[in-house]
Amino acid sequence: MANFVLVHGAWHGGWCWQRVTAPLQAQGHRAHAVTLTGLGERAHLLSPAINLDTHINDVIKLIEVEELQEVVLAVHSYAGMIGTAVADRMPERIKHLVYVDAVVPKPGESWSSTQASATQQQRMAAAQASPNFAFPPPDPEVFGLHDADREWVKRRQTPHPGNTYQAPLQFDVKRVAAVPRTFVNCVDPALATIAPSRLRVQDPKFWDGAWLPNSRVVEIKTGHDPMISEPGALTKILLESAA
């Protein structure tokens, strides 16, 4: 039996993993889909007080309270920041870290660091105009979702806490790199904001040369939300990571 902890990206919630958690649990594994504070069914908690550390602690506390060891930690999109932090702070609990089309930061970077200045300005302006300092979700079509899947996600997305966006993350690259890692590269269509991470995970100089050893890149021909558009392929990758 493996222990899976699944962490959604911006605007999403634990709900987005339904098509992955069900087959994992059907095979006898434990699968916990975290909903980060202020999002999904916890959207009523949205406030300017939520920051990156709030979300990091959401995941750390779940692992601690459930007394999980040998965790396969899958982090989607924005949650690449969170997974990196958790692997830095409790590496002894993490068996494998799976970046699902996710941000892979350098020490001292924020989620916003690798994004275009126009994107940064637009999101921060939207947050400042919001009573809860949050920015609204995009149309799920940008994630490659259409028809029923697009509508399903569109109904459930919620504004994302703005104080997670520019918060820098400090971590020890060697400590994180000691954890086996997989980067799931979603290429059809490829979301532009993840492009810098796609290049980084194939760069032998990234993290001062610490990234490439103990890591792999797996490609899925789908959009940015593979847990919705290609759950079978993503589940297979997660099971391989637990082996």
C-alpha positions in Angstrom: 0.0 0.0 0.0 1.4 3.4 -1.0 0.6 6.8 0.4 -0.3 9.5 -2.1 -0.8 13.2 -1.2 -2.2 15.2 -4.1 -2.0 19.0 -4.1 -3.9 21.1 -6.6 -2.8 24.3 -8.3 -4.2 27.8 -8.4 -8.0 28.3 -8.5 -8.6 24.5 -8.0 -9.4 22.4 -5.0 -9.1 18.7 -3.9 -12.1 18.1 -6.2 -9.9 18.2 -9.3 -8.2 14.9 -8.4 -11.4 12.8 -8.2 -10.6 10.8 -11.4 -7.1 9.9 -9.9 -8.0 9.2 -6.3 -10.7 6.8 -7.1 -8.5 4.3 -9.1 -5.6 4.7 -6.6 -8.0 3.8 -3.7 -9.5 1.0 -5.7 -6.1 -0.6 -5.8 -5.8 -0.4 -2.0 -3.6 2.7 -1.8 -4.2 5.7 0.5 -4.8 8.9 -1.5 -5.3 12.2 0.1 -6.4 15.2 -2.1 -5.6 18.3 -0.1 -7.7 21.5 -0.5 -5.6 24.5 0.3 -6.9 27.2 2.6 -9.2 29.7 0.8 -9.9 27.5 -2.2 -12.5 24.8 -3.2 -14.7 23.9 -0.4 -12.6 26.1 1.9 -13.2 29.2 -0.2 -15.2 30.7 2.7 -11.8 31.1 4.5 -10.4 33.3 1.7 -8.7 36.4 3.2 -5.6 38.6 2.7 -4.0 36.7 5.6 -3.4 33.6 3.5 0.1 33.3 2.2 2.5 30.7 0.8 3.4 29.4 4.3 -0.3 28.9 4.9 -0.5 26.5 2.0 2.8 24.8 2.8 1.5 24.1 6.3 -1.8 22.7 4.9 0.2 19.9 3.3 2.8 19.4 6.1 0.0 19.2 8.8 -1.9 16.6 6.7 1.2 14.4 6.4 1.8 14.8 10.1 -1.8 14.2 11.3 -2.3 11.2 9.0 1.2 9.9 10.2 2.2 9.3 6.6 5.6 7.9 5.6 7.0 7.1 2.2 4.7 9.7 0.6 4.4 10.1 -3.1 3.7 13.9 -3.2 2.1 15.1 -6.5 1.9 18.8 -6.9 0.2 20.6 -9.7 1.1 23.9 -11.3 1.4 26.6 -8.6 1.8 23.8 -6.0 5.3 23.1 -7.3 6.2 25.9 -4.8 4.6 23.9 -2.1 6.0 20.5 -3.0 9.5 22.0 -3.1 9.1 23.5 0.3 7.7 20.3 1.8 10.5 18.2 0.4 13.0 20.7 1.9 11.3 20.7 5.3 10.5 17.0 5.8 12.5 15.1 3.2 12.5 12.0 5.4 8.7 11.6 4.8 8.8 12.0 1.0 9.5 8.9 -1.2 8.9 10.7 -4.5 8.0 14.2 -5.6 5.9 14.5 -8.8 5.7 17.9 -10.4 2.6 17.8 -12.5 3.1 20.5 -15.1 4.3 22.5 -12.2 6.5 25.5 -11.2 10.0 24.4 -10.3 11.6 27.3 -8.5 15.1 28.4 -7.7 15.9 29.4 -4.1 14.6 32.9 -3.4 12.0 32.9 -6.3 8.3 33.3 -6.0 5.6 31.7 -8.0 5.4 34.9 -10.1 9.2 35.1 -10.7 9.2 33.2 -14.0 6.0 34.9 -15.4 5.8 37.8 -17.8 5.6 41.2 -16.2 2.2 41.8 -17.9 0.8 38.7 -16.2 2.2 39.8 -12.9 0.8 43.2 -13.2 -2.6 42.0 -14.3 -2.9 39.5 -11.4 -1.7 41.9 -8.7 -4.1 44.6 -10.0 -7.0 42.1 -9.8 -6.0 41.2 -6.3 -5.8 44.8 -5.2 -9.3 45.4 -6.6 -10.7 42.4 -4.7 -12.1 42.7 -1.1 -10.2 39.4 -0.2 -7.0 40.3 -2.1 -7.5 37.4 -4.6 -7.3 37.1 -8.4 -10.0 35.4 -10.5 -9.6 32.1 -12.4 -9.1 32.0 -16.2 -11.4 30.2 -18.6 -10.4 26.5 -18.3 -10.1 26.4 -22.0 -6.5 27.7 -21.5 -5.8 24.3 -19.8 -6.9 22.5 -22.9 -10.3 21.6 -21.5 -13.5 21.6 -23.6 -17.2 20.8 -23.5 -18.3 19.0 -20.3 -14.8 19.0 -18.7 -14.5 22.8 -19.3 -17.9 23.4 -17.7 -17.2 21.1 -14.8 -14.0 23.0 -13.9 -15.4 26.4 -14.6 -18.2 25.8 -12.1 -15.7 24.8 -9.4 -12.9 27.2 -9.8 -12.5 30.0 -7.1 -10.3 33.1 -6.8 -6.8 32.4 -5.7 -5.2 34.1 -2.6 -3.1 37.0 -3.8 -0.5 36.9 -1.1 0.8 33.5 -2.3 1.9 35.0 -5.6 5.0 37.1 -4.9 6.1 35.3 -1.7 9.7 34.1 -2.1 10.7 30.6 -1.1 14.1 29.7 0.4 15.2 26.1 0.3 18.3 23.9 0.2 18.6 22.5 -3.4 20.7 19.5 -2.3 18.1 18.5 0.3 15.3 18.7 -2.2 17.3 17.0 -4.9 18.0 14.1 -2.6 14.3 13.2 -3.1 13.6 11.3 -6.3 11.6 13.6 -8.7 9.4 13.3 -11.8 8.3 16.2 -13.9 5.1 15.5 -15.9 5.3 17.6 -19.0 1.9 18.4 -20.5 2.4 19.4 -24.1 -0.9 19.6 -25.9 -1.6 22.4 -25.5 1.4 23.5 -23.4 0.6 26.2 -20.9 2.9 29.2 -21.5 3.5 30.0 -17.8 5.1 26.6 -17.2 7.5 27.0 -20.2 10.5 28.1 -17.9 10.1 25.1 -15.7 10.0 22.8 -18.8 13.4 24.1 -19.8 14.8 24.0 -16.3 14.1 20.3 -15.7 16.2 19.4 -18.8 19.1 21.8 -18.0 22.2 20.1 -16.5 23.1 23.4 -14.8 19.8 23.8 -13.0 20.1 23.9 -9.2 23.9 24.1 -9.7 23.8 20.7 -11.3 21.7 19.1 -8.6 18.4 18.7 -10.5 19.1 16.2 -13.3 20.5 13.3 -11.1 17.6 11.4 -9.4 15.0 12.9 -11.7 13.0 12.1 -14.9 10.7 13.9 -17.3 7.5 12.1 -18.6 5.4 13.6 -21.3 1.7 13.5 -21.7 0.0 14.7 -24.8 -2.7 16.6 -23.0 -3.3 20.1 -21.5 -2.4 21.6 -18.2 -5.0 19.6 -16.1 -4.1 16.0 -16.8 -5.9 14.8 -13.7 -9.0 15.8 -15.6 -8.1 15.3 -19.2 -5.9 12.2 -19.0 -6.4 10.7 -15.5 -5.4 7.2 -16.6 -2.0 8.3 -17.9 -1.3 10.4 -14.8 -2.4 7.6 -12.4 0.0 5.3 -14.2 2.9 7.8 -13.6 2.0 8.1 -9.9 1.9 4.3 -9.5 5.4 4.1 -11.2 6.6 6.7 -8.7 5.5 4.6 -5.8 7.2 1.4 -7.0 
